[in-house]
Amino acid sequence: MTCVRPKQPRLQLDPERYEQLCNQVLRRDCWRCQSCGRRSNLEVHHKEFRSHSGDDSEENLITLCHACHASMYHGRGDDFSG
C-alpha cells in the first residue's frame, strides 16, 4: 500500500524578508538576467509560480530582465525549472 504524505505548506515570507531574499538572488545571479544576460531592468521570478504552490525560497527564484520575465507569463519563455 502506498502512503500519501500530506502536502507541506509553502514558504511565503513577509515583505521585508522577501526583499532581502530577492537581493540575495540578484547577487547570486551576478546581477544578470539568467536568460539573455542583460544587466538592466532586472526582476526576480518564481520558477514555480506562487499560484502553483511555489514558495519564496532561493531555490525557486531566478533573476530575469523585464522582457524575459514578461515572456514567462505569455508562454514564450524558457523552462527555468532547473
Backbone as JSON Lines, residues from 0, in Angstrom:
{"i":0,"aa":"M","n":[0.84,-1.18,0.0],"ca":[0.0,0.0,0.0],"c":[0.89,1.24,0.0]}
{"i":1,"aa":"T","n":[0.53,2.22,-0.79],"ca":[1.28,3.46,-0.89],"c":[0.68,4.5,0.05]}
{"i":2,"aa":"C","n":[1.55,5.12,0.81],"ca":[1.11,6.19,1.71],"c":[1.25,7.53,0.99]}
{"i":3,"aa":"V","n":[0.26,8.34,1.13],"ca":[0.3,9.68,0.56],"c":[0.64,10.64,1.69]}
{"i":4,"aa":"R","n":[1.73,11.35,1.49],"ca":[2.15,12.31,2.51],"c":[1.34,13.59,2.39]}
{"i":5,"aa":"P","n":[1.02,14.2,3.51],"ca":[0.3,15.48,3.44],"c":[1.19,16.53,2.78]}
{"i":6,"aa":"K","n":[0.57,17.42,2.06],"ca":[1.27,18.5,1.4],"c":[1.92,19.41,2.42]}
{"i":7,"aa":"Q","n":[3.18,19.76,2.18],"ca":[3.86,20.71,3.05],"c":[3.37,22.12,2.74]}
{"i":8,"aa":"P","n":[3.16,22.94,3.75],"ca":[2.75,24.31,3.47],"c":[3.88,25.04,2.74]}
{"i":9,"aa":"R","n":[3.53,25.88,1.77],"ca":[4.57,26.6,1.05],"c":[5.11,27.74,1.9]}
{"i":10,"aa":"L","n":[6.35,28.05,1.67],"ca":[7.01,29.12,2.39],"c":[6.69,30.44,1.72]}
{"i":11,"aa":"Q","n":[6.06,31.33,2.47],"ca":[5.79,32.68,1.96],"c":[6.29,33.67,3.0]}
{"i":12,"aa":"L","n":[7.31,34.43,2.61],"ca":[7.96,35.35,3.52],"c":[7.2,36.66,3.66]}
{"i":13,"aa":"D","n":[7.43,37.34,4.78],"ca":[6.87,38.68,4.93],"c":[7.62,39.61,3.97]}
{"i":14,"aa":"P","n":[7.05,40.76,3.62],"ca":[7.65,41.64,2.6],"c":[9.11,42.01,2.85]}
{"i":15,"aa":"E","n":[9.48,42.29,4.08],"ca":[10.86,42.69,4.37],"c":[11.83,41.53,4.12]}
{"i":16,"aa":"R","n":[11.49,40.34,4.59],"ca":[12.35,39.17,4.38],"c":[12.38,38.77,2.9]}
{"i":17,"aa":"Y","n":[11.26,38.94,2.21],"ca":[11.22,38.63,0.78],"c":[12.14,39.57,0.0]}
{"i":18,"aa":"E","n":[12.15,40.85,0.34],"ca":[13.03,41.81,-0.32],"c":[14.5,41.44,-0.09]}
{"i":19,"aa":"Q","n":[14.83,41.03,1.12],"ca":[16.19,40.58,1.42],"c":[16.56,39.37,0.58]}
{"i":20,"aa":"L","n":[15.64,38.43,0.45],"ca":[15.88,37.24,-0.35],"c":[16.06,37.61,-1.82]}
{"i":21,"aa":"C","n":[15.26,38.53,-2.33],"ca":[15.41,38.96,-3.73],"c":[16.79,39.57,-3.96]}
{"i":22,"aa":"N","n":[17.26,40.38,-3.03],"ca":[18.6,40.96,-3.15],"c":[19.67,39.88,-3.13]}
{"i":23,"aa":"Q","n":[19.46,38.86,-2.32],"ca":[20.39,37.72,-2.25],"c":[20.42,36.99,-3.61]}
{"i":24,"aa":"V","n":[19.26,36.8,-4.22],"ca":[19.17,36.12,-5.51],"c":[19.85,36.96,-6.6]}
{"i":25,"aa":"L","n":[19.63,38.27,-6.59],"ca":[20.29,39.15,-7.56],"c":[21.81,39.05,-7.44]}
{"i":26,"aa":"R","n":[22.31,39.03,-6.21],"ca":[23.76,38.88,-6.0],"c":[24.23,37.5,-6.49]}
{"i":27,"aa":"R","n":[23.49,36.47,-6.14],"ca":[23.85,35.1,-6.55],"c":[23.96,35.01,-8.07]}
{"i":28,"aa":"D","n":[23.03,35.66,-8.77],"ca":[22.99,35.6,-10.23],"c":[23.84,36.69,-10.89]}
{"i":29,"aa":"C","n":[24.7,37.33,-10.09],"ca":[25.66,38.34,-10.58],"c":[24.98,39.5,-11.31]}
{"i":30,"aa":"W","n":[23.78,39.85,-10.85],"ca":[23.05,40.98,-11.4],"c":[22.91,40.87,-12.91]}
{"i":31,"aa":"R","n":[22.58,39.65,-13.39],"ca":[22.38,39.38,-14.82],"c":[21.12,38.56,-15.02]}
{"i":32,"aa":"C","n":[20.42,38.86,-16.1],"ca":[19.29,38.04,-16.5],"c":[19.83,36.65,-16.82]}
{"i":33,"aa":"Q","n":[19.24,35.63,-16.24],"ca":[19.71,34.27,-16.44],"c":[19.22,33.67,-17.75]}
{"i":34,"aa":"S","n":[18.48,34.46,-18.52],"ca":[18.03,34.02,-19.84],"c":[18.85,34.67,-20.95]}
{"i":35,"aa":"C","n":[18.92,36.0,-20.94],"ca":[19.57,36.71,-22.05],"c":[20.87,37.4,-21.65]}
{"i":36,"aa":"G","n":[21.16,37.52,-20.35],"ca":[22.4,38.13,-19.9],"c":[22.35,39.63,-19.66]}
{"i":37,"aa":"R","n":[21.21,40.26,-19.92],"ca":[21.1,41.72,-19.68],"c":[21.39,42.05,-18.23]}
{"i":38,"aa":"R","n":[21.82,43.29,-18.02],"ca":[22.13,43.73,-16.66],"c":[21.26,44.92,-16.25]}
{"i":39,"aa":"S","n":[20.15,45.13,-16.96],"ca":[19.26,46.25,-16.6],"c":[17.83,45.75,-16.54]}
{"i":40,"aa":"N","n":[17.0,46.53,-15.85],"ca":[15.58,46.2,-15.67],"c":[15.38,44.8,-15.11]}
{"i":41,"aa":"L","n":[16.15,44.46,-14.09],"ca":[16.11,43.11,-13.52],"c":[14.96,42.93,-12.55]}
{"i":42,"aa":"E","n":[14.42,41.72,-12.55],"ca":[13.34,41.32,-11.65],"c":[13.62,39.91,-11.17]}
{"i":43,"aa":"V","n":[13.03,39.55,-10.06],"ca":[13.18,38.19,-9.54],"c":[11.91,37.41,-9.85]}
{"i":44,"aa":"H","n":[12.09,36.24,-10.44],"ca":[10.99,35.41,-10.93],"c":[10.91,34.11,-10.13]}
{"i":45,"aa":"H","n":[9.7,33.69,-9.81],"ca":[9.47,32.38,-9.21],"c":[9.46,31.34,-10.32]}
{"i":46,"aa":"K","n":[10.34,30.34,-10.25],"ca":[10.36,29.26,-11.25],"c":[9.04,28.51,-11.22]}
{"i":47,"aa":"E","n":[8.63,28.13,-10.02],"ca":[7.3,27.56,-9.84],"c":[6.44,28.68,-9.27]}
{"i":48,"aa":"F","n":[5.48,29.14,-10.05],"ca":[4.67,30.29,-9.68],"c":[4.05,30.11,-8.29]}
{"i":49,"aa":"R","n":[3.9,31.2,-7.58],"ca":[3.21,31.16,-6.29],"c":[1.81,30.58,-6.45]}
{"i":50,"aa":"S","n":[1.16,30.91,-7.56],"ca":[-0.2,30.42,-7.79],"c":[-0.24,28.91,-8.01]}
{"i":51,"aa":"H","n":[0.91,28.31,-8.24],"ca":[1.01,26.85,-8.39],"c":[1.76,26.24,-7.21]}
{"i":52,"aa":"S","n":[1.63,26.86,-6.06],"ca":[2.23,26.41,-4.8],"c":[3.74,26.6,-4.74]}
{"i":53,"aa":"G","n":[4.29,27.46,-5.58],"ca":[5.71,27.77,-5.5],"c":[5.99,28.6,-4.26]}
{"i":54,"aa":"D","n":[7.14,28.36,-3.65],"ca":[7.41,29.08,-2.42],"c":[8.48,30.15,-2.6]}
{"i":55,"aa":"D","n":[8.64,30.94,-1.56],"ca":[9.64,32.0,-1.52],"c":[10.93,31.41,-0.97]}
{"i":56,"aa":"S","n":[11.67,30.73,-1.82],"ca":[12.95,30.14,-1.42],"c":[13.98,30.46,-2.5]}
{"i":57,"aa":"E","n":[15.23,30.5,-2.1],"ca":[16.29,30.81,-3.06],"c":[16.29,29.82,-4.23]}
{"i":58,"aa":"E","n":[15.99,28.58,-3.95],"ca":[15.99,27.54,-4.99],"c":[14.88,27.76,-6.02]}
{"i":59,"aa":"N","n":[13.84,28.48,-5.64],"ca":[12.7,28.68,-6.53],"c":[12.72,30.05,-7.22]}
{"i":60,"aa":"L","n":[13.78,30.83,-7.01],"ca":[13.84,32.17,-7.57],"c":[15.0,32.3,-8.55]}
{"i":61,"aa":"I","n":[14.81,33.13,-9.57],"ca":[15.82,33.36,-10.6],"c":[15.73,34.81,-11.05]}
{"i":62,"aa":"T","n":[16.86,35.38,-11.45],"ca":[16.91,36.75,-11.95],"c":[16.62,36.77,-13.44]}
{"i":63,"aa":"L","n":[15.65,37.6,-13.83],"ca":[15.32,37.81,-15.24],"c":[15.17,39.3,-15.49]}
{"i":64,"aa":"C","n":[15.46,39.73,-16.72],"ca":[15.16,41.11,-17.08],"c":[13.65,41.23,-17.29]}
{"i":65,"aa":"H","n":[13.17,42.45,-17.39],"ca":[11.73,42.66,-17.53],"c":[11.17,41.94,-18.76]}
{"i":66,"aa":"A","n":[11.88,42.03,-19.89],"ca":[11.38,41.42,-21.13],"c":[11.29,39.89,-21.01]}
{"i":67,"aa":"C","n":[12.31,39.26,-20.46],"ca":[12.29,37.8,-20.3],"c":[11.25,37.38,-19.26]}
{"i":68,"aa":"H","n":[11.12,38.17,-18.21],"ca":[10.13,37.88,-17.18],"c":[8.72,37.95,-17.78]}
{"i":69,"aa":"A","n":[8.47,38.99,-18.57],"ca":[7.15,39.14,-19.21],"c":[6.87,37.97,-20.15]}
{"i":70,"aa":"S","n":[7.89,37.49,-20.84],"ca":[7.67,36.38,-21.78],"c":[7.29,35.1,-21.04]}
{"i":71,"aa":"M","n":[7.71,34.96,-19.79],"ca":[7.33,33.79,-19.0],"c":[5.82,33.75,-18.78]}
{"i":72,"aa":"Y","n":[5.2,34.9,-18.68],"ca":[3.76,34.97,-18.42],"c":[2.94,34.91,-19.69]}
{"i":73,"aa":"H","n":[3.61,34.95,-20.83],"ca":[2.91,34.84,-22.1],"c":[3.19,33.51,-22.78]}
{"i":74,"aa":"G","n":[3.82,32.58,-22.03],"ca":[4.06,31.23,-22.52],"c":[5.12,31.11,-23.58]}
{"i":75,"aa":"R","n":[5.97,32.14,-23.71],"ca":[7.01,32.08,-24.74],"c":[8.38,31.88,-24.13]}
{"i":76,"aa":"G","n":[8.49,31.84,-22.8],"ca":[9.8,31.78,-22.18],"c":[10.36,30.37,-22.06]}
{"i":77,"aa":"D","n":[11.64,30.3,-21.71],"ca":[12.31,29.04,-21.48],"c":[11.82,28.43,-20.17]}
{"i":78,"aa":"D","n":[12.05,27.14,-20.02],"ca":[11.73,26.46,-18.78],"c":[12.91,26.61,-17.84]}
{"i":79,"aa":"F","n":[12.72,27.3,-16.73],"ca":[13.79,27.54,-15.78],"c":[13.68,26.61,-14.58]}
{"i":80,"aa":"S","n":[13.06,25.46,-14.73],"ca":[12.82,24.59,-13.58],"c":[14.08,23.91,-13.09]}
{"i":81,"aa":"G","n":[15.2,24.16,-13.74],"ca":[16.46,23.71,-13.22],"c":[16.95,22.49,-13.86]}
